[in-house]
Amino acid sequence: MDIIEAILKRRSIRKFTPDPVSRDDLLTILDAGRWAPSGLNNQPWRFLIITGNDQRKDALQDCTKYAHIIRSASLLVAVFLDKKAKYHHVKDCQGAGACIQNMLLAIHGLNLGGVWLGEIINQEEKVHQVLGTDVQGLELMAVIAVGHPAGSGSSSRKELGELLLEPLNT
């Protein structure tokens, strides 16, 4: 798939079939994430994978208003920043965003569906408690819900002119 086509056609998928995501696909998704750019190439992201009937998946539903998405996903990827690996908070958050976008593009390229759950960071302490992760050493960036799409996503975008601070001079 052409990269521009993938960027323009990728959509957030919020409903999934019960079919599992293969280990090979999971490794491809994680590999795409680890190849994201980061300041000083510090690669501060860390992943926690939740699959199948992991009890943490049920508990994680109570950490977000998007419980129905977590419930239907076959796979969840919690993305954290390792506080010891960080060197600049904003740049490291930008790197995490690039990492997450790489994973979402890989998910799309594998004909899977995924959605970036960012609202869950509002319950970060509860998420750490549920997942058994180190609240002092890790900062939650997002949870990515992944699965086989049970429908298509939709989206619209503002016109480019609405986003430019000055008109283009060509």
C-alpha positions as CSV (number, residue, x, y, z in Angstrom):
1,M,0.0,0.0,0.0
2,D,1.3,3.5,-0.9
3,I,2.1,5.5,2.3
4,I,0.1,8.5,1.3
5,E,-2.9,6.3,0.5
6,A,-2.5,4.6,3.9
7,I,-2.5,8.0,5.7
8,L,-5.5,9.2,3.8
9,K,-7.6,6.0,4.1
10,R,-6.8,5.0,7.7
11,R,-9.7,5.4,10.1
12,S,-10.3,4.8,13.7
13,I,-12.1,1.5,14.2
14,R,-14.2,1.1,17.3
15,K,-16.0,-2.2,16.8
16,F,-14.2,-5.5,16.3
17,T,-15.0,-9.1,15.5
18,P,-14.0,-11.8,18.1
19,D,-11.2,-13.1,15.8
20,P,-7.8,-12.9,17.5
21,V,-4.9,-10.9,16.1
22,S,-2.0,-13.2,15.2
23,R,1.3,-13.0,17.0
24,D,3.0,-12.2,13.7
25,D,0.7,-9.2,13.2
26,L,1.3,-8.1,16.8
27,L,5.1,-8.2,16.3
28,T,4.7,-6.2,13.0
29,I,2.7,-3.6,14.8
30,L,5.2,-3.3,17.7
31,D,8.1,-3.2,15.3
32,A,6.5,-0.3,13.4
33,G,6.1,1.6,16.7
34,R,9.7,1.1,17.7
35,W,10.9,2.6,14.4
36,A,9.3,5.9,15.1
37,P,11.5,9.0,15.4
38,S,12.5,10.2,18.9
39,G,14.6,13.1,20.2
40,L,18.2,11.9,20.6
41,N,17.0,8.5,19.4
42,N,16.2,7.8,23.0
43,Q,13.2,5.6,22.1
44,P,11.5,6.2,25.5
45,W,8.3,4.2,24.7
46,R,7.4,1.0,26.4
47,F,4.6,-1.4,25.6
48,L,2.3,-3.6,27.7
49,I,0.3,-6.1,25.7
50,I,-3.1,-7.4,26.9
51,T,-4.7,-10.2,24.9
52,G,-7.4,-12.8,25.2
53,N,-9.1,-13.3,28.5
54,D,-6.5,-11.4,30.6
55,Q,-8.3,-10.3,33.7
56,R,-6.7,-6.8,33.4
57,K,-8.7,-6.2,30.3
58,D,-12.0,-6.4,32.3
59,A,-10.6,-4.1,34.9
60,L,-9.3,-1.7,32.3
61,Q,-12.8,-1.1,31.1
62,D,-13.6,0.7,34.3
63,C,-10.8,3.3,33.5
64,T,-12.5,4.8,30.5
65,K,-15.8,5.9,29.1
66,Y,-14.9,3.8,26.1
67,A,-15.3,0.4,27.9
68,H,-17.2,-1.0,24.9
69,I,-14.2,-0.5,22.7
70,I,-11.9,-2.3,25.2
71,R,-14.4,-5.0,25.5
72,S,-14.6,-5.8,21.8
73,A,-10.9,-5.5,21.0
74,S,-8.9,-8.7,20.7
75,L,-5.7,-6.9,21.6
76,L,-4.7,-3.9,23.6
77,V,-1.4,-2.1,23.5
78,A,-0.7,0.2,26.5
79,V,1.9,2.8,25.5
80,F,4.0,4.3,28.2
81,L,7.0,6.6,28.4
82,D,9.9,5.3,30.5
83,K,10.6,8.3,32.8
84,K,14.3,7.3,33.1
85,A,14.7,7.3,29.3
86,K,13.1,10.7,28.9
87,Y,15.2,13.8,28.2
88,H,12.5,16.4,27.2
89,H,8.9,16.0,28.1
90,V,7.3,17.6,25.1
91,K,9.7,16.0,22.6
92,D,9.2,12.6,24.2
93,C,5.4,13.0,24.1
94,Q,5.8,13.9,20.4
95,G,7.9,10.8,19.9
96,A,5.2,8.7,21.6
97,G,2.6,10.2,19.3
98,A,4.8,9.2,16.3
99,C,5.1,5.7,17.7
100,I,1.4,5.4,18.1
101,Q,0.7,6.7,14.6
102,N,3.2,4.2,13.2
103,M,1.4,1.4,14.9
104,L,-2.0,2.7,13.7
105,L,-0.7,2.8,10.1
106,A,0.7,-0.7,10.5
107,I,-2.6,-1.9,11.8
108,H,-4.3,-0.4,8.8
109,G,-1.7,-1.9,6.4
110,L,-2.4,-5.3,7.9
111,N,-6.1,-5.0,7.2
112,L,-6.8,-4.8,10.9
113,G,-8.6,-2.0,12.8
114,G,-7.4,0.1,15.6
115,V,-8.2,3.2,17.6
116,W,-6.0,5.4,19.8
117,L,-7.7,5.7,23.3
118,G,-6.3,8.9,24.7
119,E,-9.1,9.7,27.2
120,I,-7.9,6.9,29.4
121,I,-4.9,9.0,30.6
122,N,-7.4,10.9,32.7
123,Q,-7.4,7.8,34.9
124,E,-3.6,7.1,34.8
125,E,-3.2,6.1,38.4
126,K,-6.1,3.7,38.2
127,V,-4.7,2.2,35.0
128,H,-1.3,1.7,36.7
129,Q,-3.1,-0.1,39.5
130,V,-5.1,-2.3,37.2
131,L,-2.1,-3.2,35.0
132,G,0.4,-3.5,37.9
133,T,2.8,-1.0,36.2
134,D,5.2,1.3,37.9
135,V,3.4,4.7,38.5
136,Q,6.8,6.3,39.4
137,G,8.7,5.0,36.4
138,L,6.2,5.0,33.6
139,E,3.9,7.7,32.2
140,L,0.8,6.5,30.3
141,M,0.4,7.9,26.8
142,A,-2.5,5.9,25.4
143,V,-4.0,2.5,24.9
144,I,-4.4,1.2,21.4
145,A,-7.4,-1.1,20.8
146,V,-6.7,-3.5,18.0
147,G,-8.8,-6.2,16.2
148,H,-10.4,-7.3,13.0
149,P,-12.9,-4.6,12.0
150,A,-16.6,-5.2,12.5
151,G,-17.4,-2.2,10.3
152,S,-15.7,0.7,8.7
153,G,-14.7,4.0,10.3
154,S,-15.5,7.4,9.0
155,S,-14.0,10.8,9.4
156,S,-13.9,14.3,7.9
157,R,-11.3,17.0,7.8
158,K,-11.3,20.7,7.8
159,E,-10.2,22.4,4.6
160,L,-6.5,23.0,4.4
161,G,-7.1,26.8,4.3
162,E,-8.7,26.6,7.7
163,L,-5.5,25.2,9.2
164,L,-3.0,27.6,7.6
165,L,-2.0,30.6,9.6
166,E,-1.1,32.4,6.4
167,P,-2.2,31.6,2.8
168,L,0.2,29.5,0.7
169,N,2.2,31.5,-1.8
170,T,2.9,29.3,-4.8
